[in-house]
Amino acid sequence: MLTQTKTHAPKRIKMSYEQYLELAPDSQKVEWVDGEAIVYMPPQTIHQKVALFLSRLIADFSDFFKLGTVLPAPYEVKLWPGGPSRQPDLLFISSQNLPHLTAERYLGGPDLVVEILSPGSVTEDRVRKFSEYEKAGVREYWIIDPRPHQQQADFFLLGEDQQFHSAPLDEGGIFRSGVLPGFWLELAWLWQEPLPNPQLCLSEIMLTIEDLPEEARRAYQATRVLHKS
């Protein structure tokens, strides 16, 4: 089994892609880039809490509108033939791109990738993965840094020039997704302690959608009343 030293920096082990497929454990985040397996330390508690919050929020929104599939780490994304294999903390695949989803991995750049920073992943997520996801055609890339005294979120959209551009925020710190129509995220949610109930946050999002079916609107209004009572 691949092991990890007790430091924040990920451990890098020289091996071929074929060796990586044989040795990488199902339960540990291990990526492969340029002939090296990158073995990460287990994530911190805040990382997992934010990952679970975003996963539930995005998956429930996507499921309601039948937009596609949401997958959490560890799950292999082979960005291009012969290229790196990454395991985003969270990824969204639109319905039109589901043919690229195999039984073992996703082939190509997902529509949306979310990376949540850990002490040992900052350079990897902000620099190396940034350029790789851009090259692979990822349409939207979120970098969430929930670490104490950091608490920063950056959002990037792929432009017609096939380069990432920083996405603007509304007043009040609200990001509106270009990949998930009608979905928005209030950044303050990510820094609350404890994190808010994702169902309550989802109801706030859903109630801003003008053409939401009336039955669904009543259900989400009831959810807000229930959780705020």
WOQUIQUI-V814850 format. One record per helix or strand of 3 or more residues. SS is the DSSP state (~ for helix, > for strand). FROM is the first residue (numbers start at 1). LEN is the number of residues. Records with the same first field share a line. If there is no record, write none. Layout:
SS->FROM-LEN, FROM-LEN
This chain:
>->11-4, 30-4, 36-4, 68-5, 90-5, 112-5, 140-6, 152-7, 164-3, 174-3, 184-3
~->17-7, 45-21, 95-6, 122-15, 187-5, 198-9, 214-15
